[in-house]
Amino acid sequence: MRFLRVGPARAERPAVLAPDGALFDLSPLTDDIDGAFLAGAGPDRARDALDAGRLERLDAPDLRVGAPVARPGQVVCIGLNYAAHAAESGVEPPAEPVVFTKAPNTVVGPEDEVLIPRGSTKTDYEVELAVVLGGTARYLDSPADAAGVIAGYAVSNDVSEREFQLERGGQWVKGKSCETFNPLGPWLVTPDEVGDPQDLALRLWVNGELVQDGHTGDMVFGVHHLVWYLSQFTVLEPGDVVNTGTPAGVALGRPGQPYLRQGDTVELEITGLGRQRQKMGQA
């Protein structure tokens, strides 16, 4: 299934997208697409209601699309997780996953404006496969157990300010947690529709130029390994988001590739998960 949230920011309505592209209101079943909905019987109830024709159709093509999951408790991210991206960054692939976090309030809708921070000279783009938790991951026994706690997948843009991240000392988080730095969506797609998460193409364009063209098969650590690994160090809760790394082609790794500026347009997509488009603004 493909879940989404539509309407004004902070007042989104839960919805589901049918296979034929029709949009249906989930408000009679749940207040929101959140951890409680994903951890319980919510997805199954939504599927049953859609199949039985009990949901009201939403005929509102101009509705804003918000992030497909309500504000997560955590956004945990993985760095240098594509072999080609590690190479363009001038480092060896890591022996263990590189883990950092983003502030949960960075999560915005897939077509919301992204604000370049004040004083920024190196705002960068990163198309990523996001994993949304549907169960609690705590000391999982093996990567095979990860499948049972994943609610679905979404497109993420892990926007980064490289000077703040790499040249100002301290932790990566201050180059990752600027406002609007995690457009997510348009949909949360359940694992049965996605299939093998290690067989997805990722692409990103800046002002119409294709700059990232990768494949999740190039991940150093696969999705299930990452969820298992993280569960050994922190408890992942339903509704939490894990950004799994970006392929090669970011501005940081492309000599001569300009960083993002006000007025630029970024578009990104992942096989079966939909497409995002953001305009760059100024904070």
C-alpha atoms as one frame of an Amber mdcrd trajectory, in Angstrom:
protein
   0.000   0.000   0.000   0.967   3.612  -0.428   0.168   5.838   2.557   0.443
   9.621   2.482  -0.636  12.732   4.352  -2.254  15.663   2.556  -3.233  19.196
   3.492  -1.673  22.226   5.195   1.500  21.821   7.240   0.790  20.525  10.773
  -2.828  19.804   9.770  -2.357  16.980   7.280  -5.043  14.366   6.690  -4.110
  10.657   6.465  -4.815   9.052   3.108  -4.081   6.015   0.986  -3.348   5.862
  -2.728  -5.126   3.070  -4.582  -3.389   1.089  -7.359  -5.295   3.098  -9.979
  -4.019   6.408  -8.553  -7.228   7.376  -6.748  -6.781   9.001  -3.332  -8.906
   7.912  -0.360  -9.439   9.474   3.062  -8.196   7.455   6.066  -9.557   9.889
   8.670 -12.378   7.517   9.741  -9.744   4.918  10.677  -6.961   7.005  12.210
  -6.066  10.543  13.203  -2.666  10.292  11.516  -0.012   8.101   9.922   2.156
   7.756  12.995   3.881   5.188  15.155   0.646   4.040  16.795  -1.024   3.466
  13.419   1.983   1.648  11.963   2.621  -0.548  15.009  -0.959  -1.712  15.385
  -3.545  -3.079  13.015  -3.781   0.231  11.156  -2.247  -0.851   7.829  -4.337
  -4.051   7.714  -7.527  -2.161   8.589  -6.755   0.382   5.866  -6.206  -2.378
   3.312  -9.467  -4.093   4.272 -11.428  -0.836   4.125  -9.972   0.073   0.733
 -10.690  -3.362  -0.721 -14.259  -3.257   0.630 -14.938   0.201  -0.815 -15.608
   1.761   2.593 -13.312   4.785   2.180 -14.380   8.145   0.780 -12.517   9.353
  -2.283 -10.567  12.618  -2.043 -10.932  14.646  -5.242  -8.407  17.362  -4.439
  -5.512  17.247  -6.923  -4.041  20.526  -5.661  -3.703  19.450  -2.033  -0.254
  19.848  -0.565   1.449  16.506   0.166   3.158  16.350   3.541   5.720  13.885
   4.839   4.069  10.432   4.798   4.685   9.822   8.500   3.919  12.258  11.309
   6.931  13.762  13.044   9.185  10.818  13.965  10.800  10.397  17.346  14.181
   9.824  15.699  15.796  10.317  12.312  18.884   8.105  12.292  21.204   8.356
   9.292  24.017   6.327   7.771  27.027   7.974   6.143  29.338   6.683   3.399
  27.093   3.663   2.783  27.556   3.408  -0.993  30.896   2.175  -2.271  31.004
   4.721  -5.094  30.125   7.579  -2.736  32.898   6.554  -0.336  35.315   6.526
  -3.278  34.293  10.004  -4.462  34.726  11.211  -0.864  38.299   9.891  -0.879
  37.833   7.292   1.873  37.675   3.527   2.141  34.234   1.981   2.706  33.675
   1.865   6.473  34.182  -1.355   8.415  31.020  -0.595  10.406  28.120   1.726
   9.588  28.780   5.433  10.137  25.871   6.651  12.272  24.596  10.180  12.885
  21.235  11.795  13.538  19.118  14.605  12.164  16.679  16.618  14.254  13.155
  15.202  13.764  11.840  18.671  12.901  13.925  18.663   9.707  11.268  16.412
   8.147   9.067  18.298   5.677   6.914  17.441   2.676   8.372  16.232  -0.617
   7.608  19.485  -2.440   8.090  21.948   0.403  10.645  24.724   0.041  14.123
  23.876   1.331  15.791  26.801   3.089  19.506  27.410   2.587  20.859  28.331
   6.037  22.192  31.790   6.795  25.911  31.894   6.113  25.833  28.707   4.048
  28.208  28.279   1.124  28.017  24.487   0.690  24.432  23.249   0.866  24.334
  19.815  -0.789  21.732  17.278  -1.938  21.520  13.526  -1.201  18.868  11.152
  -2.551  18.355   8.321  -0.057  16.160   5.329   0.637  14.383   5.937   3.953
  13.171   3.083   6.155  10.180   3.732   8.426   9.793   1.511  11.474   6.540
  -0.285  12.192   7.736  -2.181  15.258  10.258  -1.794  18.035  13.841  -2.758
  17.167  15.745  -3.535  20.354  18.693  -5.945  20.315  17.463  -7.819  17.248
  19.069 -11.258  17.058  19.994 -11.048  13.381  19.489  -8.956  10.232  16.755
 -11.396   9.197  14.648 -10.111  12.108  14.663  -6.580  10.688  11.997  -7.369
   8.105   9.457  -7.833  10.875   9.840  -4.272  12.215   9.820  -2.343   8.925
   6.546  -0.596   8.056   7.710   0.648   4.678  10.020   2.768   2.583  10.087
   6.335   1.272  12.220   8.765  -0.711  14.385  11.057   1.412  16.559  14.036
   0.546  19.263  14.179   3.241  20.113  17.828   2.613  23.513  18.718   4.111
  25.614  21.817   4.689  29.164  20.580   4.113  31.043  23.466   5.704  28.973
  23.155   8.879  29.309  19.367   8.754  33.020  18.961   8.000  34.908  22.217
   8.477  33.531  23.717  11.691  34.523  21.003  14.173  32.296  18.904  16.385
  29.667  16.472  15.154  28.112  16.077  11.692  24.698  16.853  13.148  25.070
  20.633  12.842  25.460  20.308   9.078  22.488  17.960   8.913  19.841  19.438
  11.208  19.109  22.824   9.656  15.395  23.503   9.190  13.729  21.800   6.183
  16.788  19.536   5.654  14.832  16.271   5.263  12.087  16.296   2.626  10.351
  12.909   2.895   7.810  11.185   0.647   5.536  11.483  -1.231   4.458   8.021
  -0.055   5.199   5.433   2.575   5.177   2.219   0.533   4.728  -1.088   2.323
   7.393  -3.787   1.899   5.118  -6.114  -0.088   4.952  -3.497  -2.876   8.637
  -2.585  -2.740  10.060  -6.088  -2.973  13.817  -6.329  -2.548  15.072  -3.034
  -1.058  18.528  -3.819  -2.464  17.196  -3.655  -6.034  16.055  -0.046  -6.378
  17.361   2.748  -8.617  17.880   6.226  -7.112  18.218   9.400  -9.186  18.528
  13.118  -8.484  18.521  16.121 -10.804  19.626  19.708 -10.111  18.063  22.259
 -12.463  17.287  19.438 -14.885  20.797  17.909 -14.890  21.057  14.308 -13.712
  23.785  14.315 -11.041  23.042  11.177  -9.003  22.205   7.883 -10.714  22.713
   5.036  -8.274  21.361   1.680  -7.148  20.745   0.294  -3.664  22.765  -2.765
  -4.680  25.854  -0.561  -4.201  25.168  -0.201  -0.461  28.053  -1.237   1.755
  25.557  -2.383   4.407  22.085  -3.473   3.335  18.812  -2.269   4.808  18.197
  -5.257   7.086  21.771  -5.199   8.356  21.447  -1.512   9.212  18.254  -1.915
  11.227  19.756  -4.886  13.091  23.009  -2.986  13.701  21.291   0.139  15.011
  19.169  -1.958  17.365  22.342  -3.011  19.189  22.991   0.622  20.215  19.605
   2.343  20.401  15.946   1.427  20.524  14.130   2.214  17.291  10.424   2.854
  17.809   7.446   2.681  15.425   7.409   5.783  13.238  11.177   6.366  13.475
  13.039   6.972  10.215  16.377   5.544   9.092  18.074   7.259   6.133  20.312
   4.607   4.590  22.957   6.649   2.741  23.396   8.270  -0.655  24.985   7.131
  -3.927  27.765   8.948  -5.752  27.228  12.321  -7.396  26.851  14.784  -4.525
  28.388  18.222  -4.982  30.998  17.431  -2.307  32.430  14.674  -4.500  32.170
  16.338  -7.929  34.905  18.903  -8.680  33.276  21.858 -10.374  29.733  20.851
  -9.381  28.167  23.924  -7.758  26.482  23.697  -4.401  22.830  24.626  -4.133
  21.778  28.250  -4.343  18.526  30.107  -3.845  16.235  29.485  -6.812  17.707
  26.092  -7.724  15.331  23.170  -8.280  16.076  19.651  -7.054  14.113  16.603
  -8.238  14.627  13.055  -7.006  13.044   9.641  -7.304  13.420   6.006  -6.287
  11.923   3.058  -8.147   8.323   2.544  -7.025   8.496   5.137  -4.240   7.545
   8.269  -6.140   9.196  11.563  -6.933  10.075  14.747  -5.030  10.654  18.301
  -6.239  11.967  21.168  -4.123  12.765  24.794  -4.793  15.661  26.280  -2.836
  14.816  29.294  -0.723  16.777  31.339   1.801  16.456  31.215   5.581
